[in-house]
Amino acid sequence: MVTVGIDLAAEAARTAVAWLDWSSAGARLVRVELGADDGLIVEAVTGASKAGIDCPFGWPDRFVEFVSAHRAGHVRVPEGLAGRVWRRDLALRVTDQVVHAQTGLTPLSVSADRIGHATMRCAALLAELARRGRPVDRRGGGAVVEVYPAACLKRWELPFRGYKRVANLTELGRLVDRLLEAAPWLDLGEYEALCRASDDATDAVVSALAARASALELVTVPEGEQAGPAATEGWIALPTTSLDRLVTEG
């Protein structure tokens, strides 16, 4: 099995892709690309068993309804709600609220934060994958699954904050150290130095690990009333297992 992790930004300059090749002995990082354009991303997903993308797969349903209502001049605030409480469901998807309830982390708002630019790019990529015959299920059941590296790291009891950007390279190095200690079967090979120098590369590796968890059905899935919104808004798959089971279950 080959899993791919994609740390998706609005532009290629901050986008990283990582490929993990899995065997009964562990996983080997066989390729990392920084500055990944759309063509490379589509190629990577097409050649993978499963790909994890660190980017929202859609917008909150209620936000979409709100924008449509506003365009028509028919916005109404639900009776008994106002301010932050009313705006919460416009700013956060169902999966964002579930992630917060389960991990204490709040994903960036796709409708009220700059990550919306990356989601525009993601929407085009998902459409292109579907045109090429790759099954796209925003709930994570197809070729791609939405992942959230910070939440994965927290669930695996690894450092999940303070390692971003050049100013925090020491913390990034500590994260890589801890990851290799927790997963001695993970071979970063010639790309270890790059992972220590680029948080984009490291997030791509974590996304590829999360893709493996999804492929093994060791992640959270939408339940009950969550399934409907997840199909349009997207669903963040949180690992439900330790890192070691990513090898032993394979």
Solvent accessible surface area in square Angstrom, and as a share of the most:
residue,aa,sasa,rsa
1,M,89,0.40
2,V,45,0.26
3,T,0,0.00
4,V,0,0.00
5,G,0,0.00
6,I,0,0.00
7,D,16,0.08
8,L,13,0.06
9,A,23,0.18
10,A,39,0.30
11,E,122,0.55
12,A,32,0.25
13,A,84,0.65
14,R,97,0.36
15,T,1,0.01
16,A,0,0.00
17,V,0,0.00
18,A,0,0.00
19,W,26,0.09
20,L,0,0.00
21,D,50,0.26
22,W,14,0.05
23,S,68,0.44
24,S,109,0.70
25,A,84,0.65
26,G,5,0.04
27,A,3,0.02
28,R,124,0.45
29,L,5,0.02
30,V,52,0.30
31,R,81,0.30
32,V,11,0.06
33,E,58,0.26
34,L,81,0.40
35,G,39,0.37
36,A,1,0.01
37,D,81,0.42
38,D,63,0.33
39,G,50,0.48
40,L,30,0.15
41,I,1,0.00
42,V,5,0.03
43,E,100,0.45
44,A,2,0.02
45,V,0,0.00
46,T,67,0.39
47,G,63,0.61
48,A,8,0.07
49,S,62,0.40
50,K,16,0.07
51,A,0,0.00
52,G,0,0.00
53,I,1,0.00
54,D,31,0.16
55,C,3,0.02
56,P,8,0.05
57,F,4,0.02
58,G,2,0.02
59,W,67,0.23
60,P,1,0.01
61,D,42,0.22
62,R,142,0.52
63,F,49,0.20
64,V,79,0.45
65,E,111,0.50
66,F,60,0.25
67,V,70,0.40
68,S,66,0.43
69,A,30,0.23
70,H,123,0.55
71,R,221,0.81
72,A,63,0.49
73,G,61,0.59
74,H,132,0.59
75,V,55,0.32
76,R,213,0.78
77,V,72,0.42
78,P,61,0.38
79,E,177,0.79
80,G,79,0.76
81,L,75,0.37
82,A,72,0.55
83,G,35,0.33
84,R,200,0.73
85,V,81,0.46
86,W,49,0.17
87,R,126,0.46
88,R,118,0.43
89,D,31,0.16
90,L,23,0.12
91,A,25,0.19
92,L,33,0.16
93,R,3,0.01
94,V,47,0.27
95,T,1,0.01
96,D,0,0.00
97,Q,52,0.23
98,V,23,0.13
99,V,1,0.01
100,H,90,0.40
101,A,87,0.67
102,Q,87,0.39
103,T,13,0.08
104,G,46,0.44
105,L,10,0.05
106,T,70,0.41
107,P,11,0.07
108,L,103,0.51
109,S,16,0.10
110,V,4,0.02
111,S,27,0.17
112,A,78,0.60
113,D,63,0.33
114,R,201,0.73
115,I,40,0.20
116,G,6,0.06
117,H,105,0.47
118,A,7,0.05
119,T,0,0.00
120,M,118,0.53
121,R,28,0.10
122,C,0,0.00
123,A,44,0.34
124,A,60,0.46
125,L,4,0.02
126,L,10,0.05
127,A,42,0.33
128,E,46,0.21
129,L,1,0.00
130,A,55,0.43
131,R,173,0.63
132,R,154,0.56
133,G,62,0.59
134,R,58,0.21
135,P,81,0.51
136,V,46,0.27
137,D,37,0.19
138,R,96,0.35
139,R,105,0.38
140,G,9,0.08
141,G,63,0.61
142,G,13,0.13
143,A,5,0.04
144,V,0,0.00
145,V,1,0.01
146,E,3,0.02
147,V,3,0.02
148,Y,41,0.16
149,P,5,0.03
150,A,22,0.17
151,A,0,0.00
152,C,1,0.00
153,L,0,0.00
154,K,72,0.30
155,R,83,0.30
156,W,18,0.06
157,E,142,0.64
158,L,8,0.04
159,P,38,0.24
160,F,47,0.19
161,R,165,0.60
162,G,44,0.42
163,Y,5,0.02
164,K,82,0.35
165,R,139,0.51
166,V,121,0.69
167,A,99,0.77
168,N,54,0.28
169,L,73,0.36
170,T,91,0.53
171,E,67,0.30
172,L,1,0.00
173,G,13,0.12
174,R,128,0.47
175,L,0,0.00
176,V,1,0.00
177,D,60,0.31
178,R,102,0.37
179,L,3,0.01
180,L,40,0.20
181,E,124,0.56
182,A,41,0.31
183,A,0,0.00
184,P,108,0.68
185,W,41,0.14
186,L,7,0.03
187,D,69,0.36
188,L,5,0.03
189,G,42,0.41
190,E,151,0.68
191,Y,42,0.16
192,E,55,0.25
193,A,74,0.57
194,L,54,0.27
195,C,2,0.01
196,R,75,0.27
197,A,62,0.48
198,S,17,0.11
199,D,10,0.05
200,D,18,0.09
201,A,0,0.00
202,T,2,0.01
203,D,1,0.01
204,A,0,0.00
205,V,2,0.01
206,V,0,0.00
207,S,0,0.00
208,A,0,0.00
209,L,0,0.00
210,A,0,0.00
211,A,0,0.00
212,R,10,0.04
213,A,0,0.00
214,S,12,0.08
215,A,36,0.28
216,L,39,0.19
217,E,151,0.68
218,L,20,0.10
219,V,19,0.11
220,T,23,0.13
221,V,90,0.52
222,P,22,0.14
223,E,124,0.55
224,G,69,0.67
225,E,166,0.74
226,Q,52,0.23
227,A,35,0.27
228,G,50,0.48
229,P,32,0.20
230,A,3,0.02
231,A,41,0.32
232,T,66,0.38
233,E,7,0.03
234,G,1,0.01
235,W,5,0.02
236,I,5,0.03
237,A,3,0.02
238,L,1,0.01
239,P,2,0.01
240,T,76,0.44
241,T,15,0.09
242,S,62,0.40
243,L,9,0.05
244,D,73,0.38
245,R,97,0.35
246,L,0,0.00
247,V,18,0.11
248,T,106,0.61
249,E,85,0.38
250,G,72,0.69
